[in-house]
């Protein structure tokens, strides 16, 4: 990270100075009025803001808490130890990212002076613009962002170990720099940058920490979704099962549990989304598009397309072009 920016984040805050002067406990009233210690976005964000950052409070054990927003923790330097949902220990090292949705509980062991982490406080609606960046709808994207936005997600946290992935590091640092320096148009800049960050992360689902047994299952789900994204024309459950050395029924059960959909439905959704994208952005004949996305039965494609979009492919193209 840029030294000047890191030095600014290293400055001891008033809260931290009180701790260094002998205060034994975290001042909960700075974070919430809730007796169960659910940190309140209204305490963390100025009125009207959808996203902001604050350095993690060092020098003290930060007790178990939850958030009523999405939290993204970026480790700028050093390391911190987080206990998620009372049972899972996650060690963040410099360059790591930890995503927490509203289901997750967290406590953090004391951080030293050079253990500098930045907490992104993000309201779910911040991602609305981020979603709009994806013209070709993406089942992997939907699952990743949906995991964070939806309070009933099966996944409470995601730990990306991406310290040596330069574009990801640059995008995060750009967002931090924009907020610290109060850059004009920072909301639009940061929503766009967040979208680019997520697009990059989709390429590095293999960097999700698998040390927690529960994350091993989630990693398989990400692998299957990425397989669908990259091989939707010819993808089959049997092929990905062989690749993962897992029986098809086990893959099916896992996909259904974590995404709420079957492999067949996810594959069909991707093919239909891709066909809609091609109808909107190219002059390819409908018959050619049907073949490109992996179907050889024209009447079947027209039937499922109309069921999904409530109009024929031809009408869909005309509607999109007129808008």
DRENLUM-886448 format. One line per 8 residues: their letters; for each residue x, y, z of C-alpha. Coordinates in steps of 0.05 Angstrom, whole numbers. Layout:
! residues N
A = X Y Z; ...
! end
This chain:
! residues 323
XXXXXXXX = 0 0 0; 21 72 -13; 64 95 46; 30 163 53; -39 130 55; -16 77 104; 14 130 150; -53 166 152
XXXXXXXX = -88 101 170; -36 87 224; -52 151 263; -78 134 333; -151 154 340; -183 185 401; -216 119 417; -149 82 413
XXXXXXXX = -114 135 455; -164 123 511; -149 49 507; -74 63 510; -88 107 571; -119 48 608; -191 40 584; -206 -35 589
XXXXXXXX = -268 -43 546; -294 -22 478; -341 38 482; -403 4 456; -443 68 454; -398 91 397; -425 34 355; -496 20 376
XXXXXXXX = -553 28 426; -570 -45 419; -559 -87 481; -539 -147 438; -482 -107 407; -507 -104 335; -466 -48 305; -513 3 274
XXXXXXXX = -500 32 205; -533 97 230; -475 104 279; -423 87 226; -450 126 165; -470 198 156; -542 208 134; -549 193 60
XXXXXXXX = -483 155 53; -485 84 28; -412 66 41; -354 91 83; -291 65 116; -261 67 185; -195 37 211; -204 -23 256
XXXXXXXX = -196 -6 330; -129 -33 354; -99 -49 422; -161 -82 451; -202 -146 446; -263 -128 405; -320 -169 434; -371 -211 397
XXXXXXXX = -417 -169 354; -458 -168 290; -473 -114 239; -537 -90 207; -498 -77 143; -447 -113 99; -376 -108 125; -314 -116 82
XXXXXXXX = -248 -118 119; -183 -104 82; -117 -119 116; -70 -62 98; -11 -86 139; 5 -136 193; -49 -186 212; -112 -195 254
XXXXXXXX = -148 -256 282; -223 -260 276; -270 -311 308; -331 -320 263; -397 -349 290; -363 -369 355; -326 -427 324; -284 -410 263
XXXXXXXX = -217 -374 269; -197 -332 209; -128 -301 205; -124 -241 159; -56 -224 131; -35 -162 92; -74 -159 27; -130 -206 49
XXXXXXXX = -204 -190 43; -259 -214 90; -332 -206 70; -385 -211 125; -460 -209 115; -511 -192 168; -517 -263 193; -445 -268 216
XXXXXXXX = -422 -256 287; -350 -235 297; -300 -221 351; -229 -196 340; -167 -208 381; -124 -147 400; -86 -116 342; -18 -83 350
XXXXXXXX = 3 -14 324; 24 -40 255; -36 -86 247; -76 -38 205; -143 -60 176; -196 -19 142; -270 -35 152; -315 -19 94
XXXXXXXX = -385 -5 120; -432 -20 62; -508 -15 58; -539 -68 12; -567 -16 -35; -496 7 -51; -491 -55 -95; -550 -35 -139
XXXXXXXX = -505 4 -185; -454 -51 -181; -506 -101 -206; -523 -55 -264; -452 -60 -290; -464 -132 -311; -499 -130 -378; -490 -205 -389
XXXXXXXX = -521 -233 -326; -474 -279 -290; -495 -336 -244; -429 -332 -207; -437 -257 -196; -509 -266 -173; -487 -318 -122; -428 -278 -95
XXXXXXXX = -465 -212 -87; -529 -247 -65; -490 -281 -10; -474 -213 18; -540 -177 5; -590 -229 28; -599 -239 103; -619 -312 94
XXXXXXXX = -557 -333 55; -527 -401 71; -458 -368 71; -441 -317 125; -370 -298 105; -319 -305 49; -244 -299 60; -204 -282 -3
XXXXXXXX = -129 -291 2; -110 -244 -55; -49 -208 -28; -8 -217 -92; -64 -201 -142; -44 -132 -166; -110 -108 -198; -149 -127 -136
XXXXXXXX = -100 -91 -90; -101 -29 -135; -177 -26 -136; -183 -31 -60; -129 21 -50; -165 67 -100; -229 63 -60; -193 77 6
XXXXXXXX = -155 136 -25; -220 164 -54; -255 164 14; -196 187 56; -184 245 9; -258 262 1; -253 258 -74; -310 292 -113
XXXXXXXX = -361 244 -143; -334 190 -95; -400 152 -93; -402 140 -168; -327 126 -170; -330 77 -112; -392 41 -137; -359 31 -204
XXXXXXXX = -294 10 -170; -331 -39 -126; -362 -70 -188; -293 -77 -220; -268 -108 -155; -322 -161 -156; -310 -176 -229; -237 -189 -212
XXXXXXXX = -255 -232 -152; -297 -276 -197; -232 -295 -231; -201 -316 -165; -252 -359 -130; -194 -409 -123; -165 -359 -73; -222 -369 -24
XXXXXXXX = -194 -396 41; -213 -469 48; -186 -482 118; -256 -480 148; -291 -546 131; -355 -508 116; -318 -466 65; -296 -528 27
XXXXXXXX = -368 -541 7; -377 -468 -11; -314 -470 -54; -343 -528 -93; -405 -487 -106; -363 -429 -132; -324 -478 -175; -388 -506 -205
XXXXXXXX = -416 -437 -219; -351 -415 -251; -353 -478 -294; -423 -460 -317; -401 -389 -334; -342 -412 -376; -372 -475 -408; -446 -462 -412
XXXXXXXX = -451 -487 -485; -428 -557 -469; -431 -561 -392; -458 -624 -360; -466 -646 -288; -427 -709 -304; -366 -671 -330; -360 -624 -270
XXXXXXXX = -372 -683 -223; -313 -719 -255; -270 -656 -251; -285 -650 -177; -281 -725 -164; -350 -721 -132; -412 -763 -148; -465 -724 -187
XXXXXXXX = -517 -732 -132; -470 -699 -82; -457 -640 -128; -532 -633 -141; -548 -633 -67; -493 -582 -52; -515 -535 -108; -588 -539 -86
XXXXXXXX = -571 -526 -13; -528 -464 -26; -560 -433 -87; -632 -456 -80; -630 -480 -153; -613 -544 -189; -553 -551 -235; -601 -556 -294
XXXXXXXX = -637 -491 -274; -571 -453 -265; -546 -477 -332; -611 -458 -366; -610 -390 -333; -540 -377 -358; -557 -399 -429; -619 -356 -431
XXXXXXXX = -582 -296 -402; -528 -304 -454; -579 -309 -510; -613 -246 -485; -546 -211 -484; -532 -231 -556; -601 -210 -578; -589 -142 -548
XXXXXXXX = -519 -129 -572; -511 -165 -639; -549 -174 -705; -539 -250 -704; -598 -290 -728; -640 -322 -673; -624 -391 -700; -549 -377 -695
XXXXXXXX = -557 -351 -623; -595 -414 -604; -536 -456 -628; -483 -411 -596; -514 -418 -526; -517 -494 -531; -587 -513 -555; -604 -554 -617
XXXXXXXX = -680 -556 -608; -708 -490 -634; -779 -499 -610; -756 -518 -540; -712 -456 -537; -769 -411 -559; -814 -441 -506; -766 -433 -447
XXXXXXXX = -745 -364 -471; -817 -340 -472; -831 -371 -404; -770 -335 -376; -776 -266 -408; -851 -265 -423; -838 -250 -496; -809 -284 -557
XXXXXXXX = -735 -274 -576; -756 -229 -634; -799 -185 -590; -744 -183 -537; -694 -157 -589; -742 -104 -614; -758 -83 -543; -685 -76 -524
XXX = -666 -39 -587; -724 10 -579; -699 25 -508
! end
